[in-house]
Amino acid sequence: MPSCRNGKPAQAALSSHSVPDLDPREGSWVVVSRVTGESVLETFSRKVAEAINQEKYEVVTIGQWLARVNARVRLESFLSQEARG
C-alpha cells in the first residue's frame, strides 16, 4: 500500500478524521467544535490530538485555524463596510 510522507498508509491519510501533519513552521493543532465551529483547545502534542473524539471535534493545524479566522474577519469587515454604504 502506498504511504504518505509521514509513513502512514495513504488510505488513512485520506480519512476525514485523521490528524493532519504539521508544516515545518507550525507547532500545534487546534481542536474545533463541530457544533459551534469555535476552538476549544490548542495542543502541541500529536498524541493528544490523536486522542480527540473526532466525531465531535475537528483537529486542524494552527495554520489552517488562523486562515479560517482571517477569512472570517475579512468577511465581517467587508459586510460591515457594505452595510454602511
Order of alpha helices (4+ residues) and beta strands (2+ residues): alpha-beta-beta-alpha-beta-alpha
